[in-house]
Amino acid sequence: MSRNPLVAKVAPILLVAVSAVGGGVHTHAQDIIGGTGRQELTSRAARAPKPKPVYVTNTRTVYVTRYAQPTITTGTLSVAALPNATILVEPVKGGTGVEGTVPVNESLFIFGNLKPGKYRIAATLDGYKPDEKRVDIVANKPKGVSLSLQPILYTVRINTNVSSGEVRYAPVKTYTEPGTAEKRYRPSGETRLAAIQDRSAVLPALPKGTYGVDIRASEVGFETLLGTIDVPNDTNEEQVKLDITLKNVRSSETFSSLISDQWDLPVGWRIASFLLSASGKGVAIPHHESYRHYTDFQLISDAKMLNGVAVSFVARASADKENYYLIQLTGPNAEEPYLLSGFIVKRGVRERFQTIPIGHISGSLKPNQFFTISIKMKDSSIDVRLADSQTGSDLPLGVLIDANRNFTIGAVGIAALDKEQNQFGRFIVCAPECPKR
């Protein structure tokens, strides 16, 4: 566990396919989100500069020689360093220096034909602190020296527009998807978690590399930002500061439309003459992004059970329609008639969390008869009511409560299970509730 109380290690990364809105669909604690769609938050740094000569004005490049031998007038120098390190060998008395790069997958570079005398040996490597030493070269003798290049550990401070939340981050590798040329990201190391406190999060002790960062607000309604950062960045500084603004996507406008191009409809469903017909299993939610992020809301809809089985609605649904609350009223022809049920649907798997008998309003749930339903959601409570067909007054059906608060934001829509066939003549969503008539 990291000593920094704001940073914690979490388990190896599990990729998921959805992007959650802050406080909405919960991914596992160890996840960062993989795939495409990451924003590059920093510019890549230029490669580390070559070692700067101190005693010479000219250098020449040499290539690795594995079998250099000292002679009666020259010596050799074997320099141990990390692969890709650039090494400069320069005589202290001046003249011409020599420069070479340690080959990939090797850790030794041998310089030959060096005249006797004192030499300065310096090495640089991108992402590492430079090192240098002095050696005496003696004719007819080999000499060895080891340069210790220590990795630079960078610190990234992320300043945000949200007071609290979290940053999940992990090393990633980029690759191009065959056939699409899309840039994709594959996690390549453990995930860490940094808390956002007082609008800021600190990511400490990062070795050189590319990192995926998922920035989430605790407050409901802010979009999760998926990004990548490179350290070092274009400043080559060990302290990196980023100013990040999370987009507030909470839906606040009223949705009221029964036009086809305003809905994302399942196959076989249709809208005609301002009637939405639902036949066959599926979920329909508004098409436009601005109507897909409701928190507290009220839905008022006119619904008709064509075959008397059930009518179903979804609340706080994810864009992929895989995660949501399902609110169902069953009619006389259902296997379990006259029940108000609340379900939690995660990754398409349905689990009932509460059932309330509603036999007292059976007269309002007759097949081929429109009734008006009101669903009001606040926090984790779902208050369901029917309008009395005779007086128009509200008939309370019950309050469904999700004690675990699984979903906090998402779309409001319509669902149908296998045998449901329904029509909807009105569908109004208001935030937080509709005006009194």
Long-range contacts (C-beta under 8 A, 24 or more apart in sequence): 2-192, 2-204, 4-202, 4-204, 6-194, 6-195, 6-197, 6-201, 6-202, 7-192, 7-193, 7-194, 7-195, 7-202, 7-203, 7-204, 8-192, 8-193, 9-190, 9-191, 9-192, 9-193, 10-168, 10-190, 10-191, 10-192, 10-193, 11-190, 11-191, 12-190, 12-191, 13-170, 13-187, 13-190, 13-191, 15-187, 17-320, 18-318, 18-319, 18-320, 18-322, 18-323, 19-224, 19-226, 20-216, 20-224, 20-318, 21-221, 21-222, 21-223, 21-224, 21-249, 21-293, 21-409, 21-410, 22-162, 22-165, 22-216, 22-217, 22-218, 22-219, 22-220, 22-221, 22-222, 22-223, 22-224, 22-246, 23-216, 23-217, 23-218, 23-219, 23-220, 23-221, 23-222, 23-408, 23-409, 24-220, 24-316, 24-318, 24-407, 24-408, 24-409, 24-410, 25-318, 25-323, 25-407, 25-410, 26-406, 29-193, 30-191, 31-168, 31-191, 32-168, 32-169, 32-170, 32-187, 32-191, 32-212, 32-213, 32-214, 33-212, 33-214, 33-224, 33-226, 34-184, 34-185, 34-186, 34-187, 34-212, 35-184, 35-185, 36-177, 36-182, 36-183, 36-184, 36-185, 37-226, 38-185, 38-212, 38-226, 38-227, 38-228, 39-225, 39-226, 39-227, 39-228, 40-227, 40-228, 40-230, 41-213, 41-227, 41-228, 41-229, 41-242, 41-244, 42-228, 42-229, 42-230, 42-231, 42-233, 42-234, 42-240, 42-242, 43-230, 43-233, 43-234, 44-230, 44-233, 44-234, 45-126, 45-230, 45-231, 45-232, 45-233, 45-234, 45-235, 45-236, 46-234, 46-236, 47-126, 48-86, 48-124, 48-125, 48-126, 48-127, 48-128, 48-236, 49-124, 50-86, 50-88, 50-99, 50-124, 51-86, 51-87, 51-88, 51-99, 51-122, 51-123, 51-124, 51-130, 51-132, 52-122, 53-88, 53-90, 53-97, 54-90, 54-120, 55-90, 55-91, 55-92, 55-93, 55-94, 55-97, 55-120, 56-90, 56-91, 56-94, 56-95, 56-96, 56-97, 57-94, 58-96, 58-97, 59-88, 59-90, 59-96, 59-97, 59-98, 59-99, 60-96, 60-97, 60-98, 60-99, 61-98, 61-99, 61-100, 62-98, 62-99, 62-100, 62-111, 63-100, 64-100, 64-102, 64-103, 64-106, 64-109, 64-110, 65-110, 65-111, 65-112, 66-110, 67-110, 68-110, 68-111, 68-112, 68-113, 69-112, 70-112, 70-139, 70-140, 70-141, 70-142, 71-113, 71-139, 71-140, 72-139, 72-140, 73-115, 73-116, 73-139, 73-140, 74-112, 74-113, 74-114, 74-115, 74-116, 74-139, 74-140, 75-114, 75-116, 75-137, 75-138, 75-139, 75-140, 75-141, 75-142, 75-143, 76-110, 76-111, 76-112, 76-113, 76-114, 76-142, 76-143, 77-110, 77-111, 77-114, 77-119, 77-121, 77-135, 77-137, 77-142, 77-143, 77-144, 77-145, 78-108, 78-109, 78-110, 78-111, 78-142, 78-143, 78-144, 78-145, 79-108, 79-109, 79-110, 79-111, 79-121, 79-123, 79-144, 79-145, 79-146, 79-147, 80-107, 80-108, 80-144, 80-145, 80-146, 80-147, 81-107, 81-108, 81-109, 81-123, 81-125, 81-146, 81-147, 81-149, 82-107, 82-125, 82-128, 82-149, 83-107, 84-125, 84-126, 85-123, 85-124, 85-125, 85-128, 85-147, 85-149, 86-123, 86-124, 86-125, 87-121, 87-122, 87-123, 87-147, 88-120, 88-121, 88-122, 88-123, 89-114, 89-119, 89-120, 89-121, 90-119, 90-120, 90-122, 91-115, 91-117, 91-118, 91-119, 92-117, 92-118, 92-119, 92-120, 92-134, 93-117, 93-118, 121-145, 121-147, 122-147, 123-147, 123-149, 124-149, 125-149, 126-208, 127-151, 127-152, 127-207, 127-208, 127-209, 127-232, 128-152, 128-208, 151-207, 151-208, 152-207, 152-208, 152-232, 152-238, 153-204, 153-205, 153-206, 153-207, 153-238, 154-205, 154-206, 154-207, 154-208, 154-231, 154-232, 154-238, 154-239, 154-240, 155-202, 155-203, 155-204, 155-205, 155-206, 155-238, 155-239, 155-240, 156-202, 156-203, 156-206, 156-229, 156-231, 156-240, 156-241, 156-242, 157-200, 157-201, 157-202, 157-203, 157-239, 157-240, 157-241, 157-242, 158-196, 158-200, 158-201, 158-202, 158-203, 158-213, 158-215, 158-242, 158-244, 159-199, 159-200, 159-241, 159-242, 159-243, 159-244, 160-196, 160-199, 160-200, 160-201, 160-215, 160-217, 160-243, 160-244, 160-245, 160-246, 161-199, 161-244, 161-245, 161-246, 162-196, 162-199, 162-217, 162-218, 162-219, 162-222, 162-246, 163-196, 163-198, 163-199, 163-218, 163-219, 164-195, 164-196, 164-197, 164-217, 164-218, 164-219, 165-195, 165-196, 165-201, 165-215, 165-216, 165-217, 165-218, 165-219, 165-222, 166-193, 166-194, 166-195, 166-196, 166-201, 166-215, 166-216, 166-218, 167-193, 167-194, 167-195, 167-196, 167-201, 167-203, 167-213, 167-214, 167-215, 167-216, 168-192, 168-193, 168-213, 168-214, 168-216, 169-194, 169-203, 169-211, 169-212, 169-213, 169-214, 169-229, 170-211, 170-212, 171-209, 171-210, 171-211, 171-212, 172-210, 172-211, 172-212, 172-228, 173-210, 174-210, 174-228, 185-212, 185-228, 187-212, 206-231, 207-231, 208-232, 215-244, 215-246, 217-246, 220-250, 220-295, 220-408, 220-409, 221-248, 221-249, 221-250, 221-293, 221-295, 221-409, 222-246, 222-247, 222-248, 222-249, 223-247, 223-248, 223-249, 249-289, 249-293, 250-293, 250-294, 250-295, 250-409, 251-290, 251-291, 251-292, 251-293, 251-294, 251-295, 251-297, 251-431, 252-431, 253-290, 253-291, 253-431, 254-428, 254-429, 254-430, 254-431, 254-434, 255-286, 255-291, 255-412, 255-427, 255-428, 255-429, 256-426, 256-427, 256-428, 256-429, 257-286, 257-427, 258-424, 258-425, 258-426, 258-427, 261-287, 262-286, 262-287, 262-288, 263-287, 266-416, 269-416, 274-425, 275-423, 275-424, 275-425, 276-414, 276-423, 276-424, 276-427, 277-422, 277-423, 278-414, 278-415, 278-416, 278-420, 278-421, 278-422, 278-423, 278-424, 279-416, 279-421, 279-422, 280-416, 281-416, 281-417, 281-418, 282-415, 282-416, 283-314, 283-317, 283-321, 283-324, 283-413, 283-414, 283-415, 284-413, 284-414, 284-415, 285-314, 285-317, 285-319, 285-321, 285-411, 285-412, 285-413, 286-411, 286-412, 286-413, 291-411, 291-429, 292-317, 292-319, 292-410, 292-411, 293-409, 293-410, 293-411, 294-409, 294-410, 294-411, 294-412, 294-429, 294-431, 295-408, 295-409, 295-431, 295-432, 296-377, 296-378, 296-379, 296-431, 296-432, 296-433, 297-376, 297-377, 297-412, 297-429, 297-430, 297-431, 297-432, 297-433, 298-374, 298-375, 298-376, 298-377, 298-429, 298-430, 298-431, 298-432, 298-433, 298-434, 299-373, 299-374, 299-375, 299-376, 299-412, 299-427, 299-428, 299-429, 300-372, 300-373, 300-374, 300-426, 300-428, 300-430, 300-434, 301-372, 301-373, 301-375, 301-424, 301-426, 301-427, 301-428, 302-370, 302-371, 302-372, 302-373, 302-424, 302-425, 302-426, 303-370, 303-371, 303-372, 303-373, 303-422, 303-423, 303-424, 303-425, 304-368, 304-369, 304-370, 304-371, 304-422, 304-423, 304-424, 304-425, 305-331, 305-365, 305-366, 305-367, 305-368, 305-369, 305-420, 305-421, 305-422, 306-367, 306-368, 306-421, 306-422, 306-423, 307-333, 307-367, 307-419, 307-420, 307-421, 308-332, 308-333, 308-334, 308-365, 308-366, 308-367, 309-333, 309-334, 309-419, 309-420, 309-421, 310-334, 310-417, 310-419, 310-420, 311-373, 311-420, 311-422, 312-414, 312-415, 312-416, 312-417, 312-420, 313-373, 313-375, 313-412, 313-413, 313-414, 313-415, 314-345, 314-411, 314-412, 314-413, 314-414, 314-415, 315-375, 315-377, 315-382, 315-407, 315-410, 315-412, 316-377, 316-407, 316-408, 316-409, 316-410, 316-411, 316-412, 317-410, 317-411, 317-412, 317-413, 318-410, 318-411, 319-411, 322-346, 322-347, 322-348, 323-347, 323-407, 323-410, 324-407, 324-410, 324-411, 325-377, 325-382, 325-402, 325-406, 325-407, 326-350, 326-415, 327-375, 327-382, 327-384, 327-400, 328-415, 328-417, 329-358, 329-365, 329-373, 329-384, 329-397, 331-365, 331-366, 331-367, 332-362, 332-365, 332-366, 332-367, 333-367, 338-362, 338-365, 340-384, 340-397, 340-398, 340-400, 342-382, 342-400, 342-402, 344-402, 344-406, 344-407, 346-406, 353-400, 353-402, 354-400, 354-401, 356-397, 356-398, 356-400, 358-397, 358-398, 361-386, 361-395, 361-397, 363-389, 364-388, 364-389, 364-395, 370-425, 372-426, 376-433, 378-432, 379-405, 380-404, 380-405
